[in-house]
Amino acid sequence: MGSDRPGDCRPAASPALPSDTERAHARKRAVRELRLRQRYAGVSLRTSKPRTRSGAHRRESPVRTRGLALWLIEHAARRAPPPLSQRLEEEWLADLAARDGRLSRLRFGLGCCWAATVIMHEHCSTIATAAAGSAAGQETMTYAQHDAPLLPPRAIALLLIACVHTALIAALVTGLRSTTPEVIPTTSGQLLPEPRPPIGPRPLPGPRLAPTDRVEVHTREFQIDVPREPGPGESPGSAPQEPSRTVNRVAGGPGAGFPDTTDYYPPASRRLAETGAASVRVCVDAEGRLTTHPTIARSSGSVRLDDGALKLAQAGSGHYRPTTEDGRPVDSCYVFRIRFELRD
């Protein structure tokens, strides 16, 4: 039998190779050895005589199991994506050569079929996802399954979550931008007309100074008899008398540049329309200046008017006309009237 030949030895499991080139050569050698074994096994079966039915069955079982595993691997490689088909077949054949048991090889072949189905499904899902996001003119792969979904359930769930988050963020941003500003309460008011200036009392006329009459001061003439010693030939009782002398005295009063009465008319008296005349006593020197503070000789009946009269008399210092005696100015005190009245 081909399996009993001394030249036939089973290859041991290949160790990890340091490079991809050496791994490819090892896979090719394993494939060749498996095919040679299958060929030698078939030749030995055809040339040998069948001993018994049970013994032939035991001899044919390993060959059939190995052939079934090879067929499963080739079928799985054909179902895999074309870019991965050749590489997967080489790897699976190399792994199959390292297995000894019949059940192990059979399980390995079935596992390769299941793995090819899973790889094909995931590969088709990836291609469908890429095709949905690419341009409409991109060519589709010929091996894509028609029943494969465009997107896997996990990708759809992630896409829905991203859409919900995007909508929430957009709503928040729009809500913040469209918030109505706080309405500032406005105060309404009515403009009042400007008050008209009050019509004040008519300006008061200046003080009307009562004209002062020339007062002639008559001095009493005293005749004093001074006894004179009689001269020789004169009797003691006869003495000459001196003639009497008359002094021409003119009383003073407000002179040139005296202040105007309207400047010292009290404002309160103007509003109340108070009028009156006050007599003020002043003492003036020979140059027309006050020597003492003026006083009220006769009140006007209003304290405000009396104060105005005193201020006017005080301000007129230096503008008084002094009293004269025989044309010569002298110090004197006299009384004059100051009248406050409203002019039309």
C-alpha positions as CSV (number, residue, x, y, z in Angstrom):
1,M,0.0,0.0,0.0
2,G,1.1,3.5,-0.7
3,S,0.7,4.4,3.0
4,D,3.0,1.6,4.0
5,R,5.9,2.6,1.9
6,P,9.1,3.6,3.8
7,G,9.6,6.6,1.6
8,D,6.3,8.1,2.6
9,C,6.7,10.2,5.7
10,R,4.3,12.7,7.0
11,P,5.5,16.3,7.2
12,A,5.7,17.8,10.6
13,A,4.1,21.1,11.4
14,S,6.0,24.0,9.8
15,P,7.5,26.4,12.2
16,A,6.9,30.1,12.1
17,L,8.9,31.5,9.1
18,P,10.6,34.9,9.4
19,S,9.3,36.2,6.0
20,D,6.4,36.0,3.7
21,T,8.5,34.5,0.9
22,E,9.5,31.5,2.9
23,R,5.9,31.0,4.0
24,A,4.7,31.0,0.4
25,H,7.3,28.4,-0.6
26,A,6.4,26.2,2.4
27,R,2.7,26.3,1.4
28,K,3.5,25.3,-2.2
29,R,5.6,22.4,-1.0
30,A,2.8,21.2,1.3
31,V,0.2,21.4,-1.6
32,R,2.5,19.4,-3.8
33,E,3.1,16.7,-1.1
34,L,-0.7,16.4,-0.5
35,R,-1.4,16.0,-4.2
36,L,1.4,13.4,-4.6
37,R,0.1,11.4,-1.6
38,Q,-3.4,11.5,-3.0
39,R,-2.0,10.2,-6.4
40,Y,0.1,7.5,-4.8
41,A,-2.7,6.4,-2.7
42,G,-5.0,6.0,-5.7
43,V,-2.4,3.9,-7.6
44,S,-1.8,1.6,-4.7
45,L,-5.5,1.1,-4.3
46,R,-5.9,0.2,-7.9
47,T,-3.0,-2.3,-8.0
48,S,-3.6,-4.0,-4.7
49,K,-6.0,-6.9,-4.3
50,P,-9.0,-6.6,-2.0
51,R,-8.6,-8.8,1.0
52,T,-11.8,-8.4,2.8
53,R,-14.6,-5.9,2.7
54,S,-13.9,-4.6,6.2
55,G,-10.2,-4.3,5.6
56,A,-10.7,-2.4,2.3
57,H,-13.1,-0.1,4.0
58,R,-10.6,0.7,6.7
59,R,-7.9,1.4,4.0
60,E,-10.2,3.6,1.9
61,S,-11.5,5.7,4.8
62,P,-8.4,7.8,5.4
63,V,-8.1,8.6,1.6
64,R,-11.7,9.5,1.3
65,T,-11.5,11.7,4.4
66,R,-8.5,13.5,3.1
67,G,-10.1,14.0,-0.3
68,L,-13.3,15.3,1.3
69,A,-11.3,17.8,3.3
70,L,-9.4,18.9,0.2
71,W,-12.7,19.4,-1.7
72,L,-14.1,21.4,1.2
73,I,-11.1,23.6,1.3
74,E,-11.1,24.2,-2.5
75,H,-14.9,24.9,-2.4
76,A,-14.4,27.3,0.5
77,A,-11.6,29.1,-1.3
78,R,-13.8,29.5,-4.4
79,R,-16.5,31.1,-2.2
80,A,-14.1,33.5,-0.6
81,P,-13.5,37.0,-2.2
82,P,-11.2,36.8,-5.3
83,P,-8.5,38.9,-3.7
84,L,-8.3,36.5,-0.8
85,S,-9.1,33.2,-2.5
86,Q,-5.6,32.0,-3.4
87,R,-4.0,33.1,-0.2
88,L,-6.7,31.4,1.9
89,E,-6.4,28.2,0.0
90,E,-2.6,28.0,0.5
91,E,-2.9,28.7,4.2
92,W,-5.7,26.2,4.7
93,L,-3.8,23.5,2.7
94,A,-0.7,24.1,4.8
95,D,-2.7,23.8,8.0
96,L,-4.4,20.6,6.7
97,A,-1.1,19.0,6.0
98,A,-0.2,19.5,9.7
99,R,-3.3,17.5,10.9
100,D,-3.2,13.7,11.4
101,G,-6.6,12.6,12.4
102,R,-9.5,12.0,10.0
103,L,-12.0,13.8,12.2
104,S,-9.6,16.7,12.7
105,R,-9.2,17.1,8.9
106,L,-12.9,16.9,8.3
107,R,-13.7,19.4,11.1
108,F,-11.0,21.7,9.6
109,G,-12.6,21.5,6.1
110,L,-16.0,22.3,7.5
111,G,-14.5,25.2,9.5
112,C,-12.9,26.5,6.3
113,C,-16.3,26.6,4.6
114,W,-17.9,28.4,7.5
115,A,-15.0,30.9,7.6
116,A,-15.3,31.5,3.9
117,T,-19.0,32.2,4.3
118,V,-18.3,34.7,7.1
119,I,-15.5,36.4,5.3
120,M,-17.6,36.7,2.1
121,H,-20.5,38.2,4.1
122,E,-18.4,40.8,5.8
123,H,-16.5,41.6,2.6
124,C,-19.8,42.2,0.8
125,S,-21.1,44.4,3.6
126,T,-18.0,46.5,3.5
127,I,-18.2,46.8,-0.3
128,A,-21.9,47.8,0.0
129,T,-21.1,50.5,2.6
130,A,-18.3,51.9,0.4
131,A,-20.5,51.8,-2.7
132,A,-23.3,53.7,-0.9
133,G,-20.9,56.5,0.1
134,S,-19.0,56.7,-3.1
135,A,-20.0,58.4,-6.4
136,A,-22.9,57.0,-8.4
137,G,-20.6,56.0,-11.3
138,Q,-18.3,53.7,-9.3
139,E,-18.3,50.1,-10.5
140,T,-19.7,47.5,-8.2
141,M,-18.0,44.2,-7.6
142,T,-19.3,41.2,-9.5
143,Y,-19.1,38.9,-6.4
144,A,-21.3,41.1,-4.2
145,Q,-24.4,39.2,-3.0
146,H,-27.8,40.6,-4.0
147,D,-29.3,39.8,-0.7
148,A,-26.6,41.5,1.4
149,P,-27.8,44.5,3.3
150,L,-26.5,48.0,2.4
151,L,-25.4,48.7,5.9
152,P,-25.0,46.3,8.9
153,P,-27.4,46.8,11.8
154,R,-24.6,48.2,14.0
155,A,-23.7,50.8,11.4
156,I,-27.4,51.8,11.0
157,A,-27.7,52.1,14.8
158,L,-24.6,54.3,15.0
159,L,-25.9,56.4,12.0
160,L,-29.2,56.9,13.8
161,I,-27.5,57.9,17.0
162,A,-25.3,60.4,15.1
163,C,-28.4,61.9,13.4
164,V,-30.2,62.3,16.7
165,H,-27.2,64.0,18.3
166,T,-26.9,66.3,15.3
167,A,-30.6,67.2,15.5
168,L,-30.3,67.9,19.2
169,I,-27.2,70.1,18.8
170,A,-28.9,72.0,15.9
171,A,-32.0,72.6,18.0
172,L,-30.0,73.9,21.0
173,V,-28.0,76.2,18.8
174,T,-31.1,77.5,17.0
175,G,-32.9,77.9,20.3
176,L,-30.1,79.9,21.8
177,R,-29.9,82.2,18.8
178,S,-33.7,82.7,18.6
179,T,-34.2,83.5,22.2
180,T,-36.2,86.7,22.5
181,P,-34.2,89.5,24.2
182,E,-35.4,90.8,27.4
183,V,-38.0,93.5,26.9
184,I,-36.9,96.6,28.6
185,P,-39.9,98.4,30.1
186,T,-40.4,101.8,28.5
187,T,-41.5,104.7,30.5
188,S,-43.9,107.1,28.8
189,G,-44.2,110.6,29.8
190,Q,-45.8,113.8,28.7
191,L,-43.8,116.8,28.0
192,L,-45.1,119.7,30.0
193,P,-45.0,123.1,28.4
194,E,-42.4,125.4,29.7
195,P,-43.8,127.6,32.3
196,R,-44.2,131.1,31.3
197,P,-42.1,133.5,33.1
198,P,-44.1,135.1,35.8
199,I,-45.2,138.6,35.0
200,G,-43.4,140.5,37.7
201,P,-44.5,143.8,39.0
202,R,-43.8,146.8,37.0
203,P,-40.5,148.4,37.6
204,L,-40.6,150.8,40.3
205,P,-39.8,154.4,39.6
206,G,-36.8,155.9,41.1
207,P,-37.1,157.6,44.3
208,R,-38.7,160.9,44.0
209,L,-36.8,163.1,46.2
210,A,-38.8,165.7,47.6
211,P,-37.4,169.0,46.6
212,T,-35.7,170.6,49.4
213,D,-36.5,174.1,49.9
214,R,-33.9,176.5,50.8
215,V,-34.0,176.8,54.4
216,E,-32.9,180.0,55.7
217,V,-31.5,179.6,59.1
218,H,-32.2,182.7,61.1
219,T,-29.8,183.2,63.8
220,R,-30.9,185.1,66.8
221,E,-29.1,188.2,67.3
222,F,-27.9,188.7,70.7
223,Q,-26.9,192.1,71.6
224,I,-24.4,192.2,74.3
225,D,-23.6,195.4,75.9
226,V,-20.0,195.5,76.8
227,P,-19.1,198.4,79.0
228,R,-16.4,200.4,77.5
229,E,-14.2,202.7,79.4
230,P,-15.2,206.2,78.6
231,G,-12.6,208.1,76.9
232,P,-11.6,211.5,77.9
233,G,-14.4,213.7,77.4
234,E,-17.0,210.9,77.3
235,S,-19.4,210.0,79.8
236,P,-19.2,206.4,81.3
237,G,-22.8,205.5,80.2
238,S,-22.4,206.0,76.5
239,A,-20.9,203.0,74.3
240,P,-21.1,202.3,70.5
241,Q,-23.2,199.2,69.4
242,E,-21.9,196.6,66.7
243,P,-24.2,195.9,63.7
244,S,-25.9,192.4,63.6
245,R,-24.6,189.7,61.1
246,T,-26.9,187.2,59.0
247,V,-25.5,183.7,58.0
248,N,-26.8,182.2,54.7
249,R,-27.2,178.4,55.4
250,V,-28.2,175.9,52.7
251,A,-29.1,172.3,53.8
252,G,-27.5,169.4,51.9
253,G,-29.1,166.4,50.1
254,P,-28.5,163.8,47.4
255,G,-26.2,165.1,44.8
256,A,-24.9,164.1,41.3
257,G,-24.3,160.4,40.8
258,F,-26.6,159.3,43.6
259,P,-27.8,155.7,43.1
260,D,-31.2,155.0,41.5
261,T,-34.0,153.9,43.7
262,T,-35.0,151.0,41.3
263,D,-31.7,149.3,42.0
264,Y,-32.5,149.0,45.7
265,Y,-36.2,148.2,45.5
266,P,-36.7,145.0,47.4
267,P,-37.9,142.1,45.1
268,A,-40.4,140.9,47.6
269,S,-41.9,144.3,47.8
270,R,-42.1,144.4,44.0
271,R,-44.1,141.1,44.0
272,L,-46.3,142.3,46.8
273,A,-46.7,145.7,45.2
274,E,-45.5,147.5,48.3
275,T,-45.0,151.2,48.1
276,G,-44.0,153.9,50.6
277,A,-41.6,156.6,51.6
278,A,-39.1,156.5,54.4
279,S,-37.2,159.5,55.9
280,V,-33.5,158.8,56.4
281,R,-31.2,160.9,58.6
282,V,-27.6,161.1,57.5
283,C,-24.5,163.0,58.7
284,V,-22.3,164.2,55.9
285,D,-18.9,165.9,56.0
286,A,-17.8,168.8,53.8
287,E,-16.9,166.4,50.9
288,G,-20.3,164.7,50.7
289,R,-19.2,161.5,52.5
290,L,-21.1,159.8,55.4
291,T,-19.5,160.2,58.8
292,T,-21.9,157.8,60.5
293,H,-24.4,155.1,59.5
294,P,-27.7,156.4,58.3
295,T,-30.8,155.9,60.4
296,I,-34.5,155.9,59.8
297,A,-36.0,159.1,61.0
298,R,-39.6,158.1,59.9
299,S,-40.6,154.6,58.8
300,S,-42.4,153.9,55.6
301,G,-44.6,151.2,57.3
302,S,-42.6,148.3,55.7
303,V,-39.5,146.8,57.1
304,R,-38.3,145.7,53.6
305,L,-38.7,149.3,52.3
306,D,-36.9,150.7,55.3
307,D,-34.0,148.3,54.7
308,G,-33.9,149.3,51.1
309,A,-33.8,152.9,52.0
310,L,-30.9,152.4,54.4
311,K,-28.9,150.5,51.8
312,L,-29.6,153.2,49.2
313,A,-28.4,155.9,51.7
314,Q,-25.3,153.9,52.6
315,A,-24.5,153.4,48.9
316,G,-24.8,157.1,48.2
317,S,-21.8,158.0,50.3
318,G,-19.6,160.4,48.4
319,H,-22.5,161.6,46.3
320,Y,-24.2,163.8,48.8
321,R,-24.4,167.6,48.5
322,P,-22.9,169.0,51.7
323,T,-24.6,171.8,53.7
324,T,-23.2,175.2,53.0
325,E,-23.0,178.3,55.1
326,D,-22.4,181.5,53.2
327,G,-21.3,179.2,50.3
328,R,-18.8,177.3,52.3
329,P,-19.4,173.5,52.8
330,V,-19.6,172.4,56.4
331,D,-20.2,169.2,58.3
332,S,-23.9,168.7,59.1
333,C,-26.7,166.2,59.7
334,Y,-30.0,166.4,57.8
335,V,-33.1,164.3,56.9
336,F,-34.3,163.5,53.4
337,R,-37.0,161.3,52.0
338,I,-36.7,158.2,49.8
339,R,-39.9,157.1,48.0
340,F,-40.5,153.6,46.6
341,E,-43.4,153.3,44.1
342,L,-44.3,151.2,41.1
343,R,-44.1,152.9,37.8
344,D,-46.7,152.4,35.1
